[in-house]
Amino acid sequence: MVRIGFFLENSPLGVIDYTNISQGNPGIGGSEFQVILNAYLLSQNPQYKVYLFAQTESIFPKEIDVIYEKDFKQCIYLCKKYKIKYFIFKEQPYWITNQCFQNIPSEINLITWCHNFLSTKRLDFYANHPSVKSIIMVGKEQAELYRDHKAFPKIDYIYNGNIIPSLEEINNLTPCKNRKNIVTYIGSIYPYKGFHLLAKAWKKITRNVPDAELYVIGSADVYNINSHKGKYNIALPNYEQTFISYLMENGELMKNVHFMGKMGIEKNEILKQTKVGVPNPSGRTETFGISAIEMQVMGCCVVTKKCCGFLDTVINSNNLYSKNSSLANYIIRNLKSPDINDSITYNIIKEKFDYKKTIKDWEKLFENLEQDNPKIHDFTHQIKNKDFNLKWLRLITQKINEHFNYILPPLIKWKEGKIFRKIDYLSDRDAFIKD
């Protein structure tokens, strides 16, 4: 029996009932949801003994063995006590700066789970650290960013697992083209999730589609229940001021704008009526995009930014814009004539992103690690989107570096320099921390 540990950074979330985690996200951040979901799913397999290290108490499924410990570094050392062989943690820059990876017992193997983008400094650290056996990205496009880095021999990807209802459960969905002109945003209301872009575009959208309605699911509470919010109780005061004026008429909030706050699986009732879903319209920090999956499964046409995460998760790439200024026009076009094939979209999502598929990838990873192989995918085939993000150049640099011991700096290092300063791949939720 292989013993596996997961670390859950849940101090800011408060007490939440996770006992129905297999039914969907109860209203927390996607990363935290994935930690609990995968711990729960692996605990169903008799080959594994799974422990969840949580910082604060909550109501977890009884199948998971929970250990409460606030200190991340202490959790690593506790792995030895519980004979845990593989310890999985969400990558954060402060684990390195707080020197959490010193003097790790040799029998403990670390799996760095990267829900965010990484800097070269952190990639260098994980590439060189002997206890870090595998660096798992949440998307293929995200992993492709680092092909020319010396960490790439440890890098692979496993898509975030999603609760995909059966066709029988959704066979009565109204076809997208027959729905009312409802636009829905899902996500935390922070700058890096781009809601202000949708707010800025809203009046242009309503001028062209007068009966359009906007539903906003989420708030600053998604990541921190103690967040201090502004006058309208939506977002941090400074950020709230940047977007609320776009949604006002005659001193009042527009009647076609509905702020729903933080929601769990009940949000599906809104998605079933939504024609156009807009997750993270900035694309900034987006490595996967769980909301895009949730929207498409419920029959919504998804419009958002062309970026790493959405190239993986938005099935119709024609609805991905390159310039933020195109957001309104893309939404207007799809409200008038939604560009989605419901059945094809559902089948692709079910095949790639259903948790029953992704949990098998985790199991395969553990099997391979037992054979000292940190990868489950072959990156030499099916290379897509070569023109996006200079991937063609990364491929050239990768070949040179593999033959000449990484003589060239990876492309991401160039982008961290002054020339590419406007192109930002910071990893952290506040998107402003530089390490």
Disulfide bonds with the S-S distance in Angstrom:
none
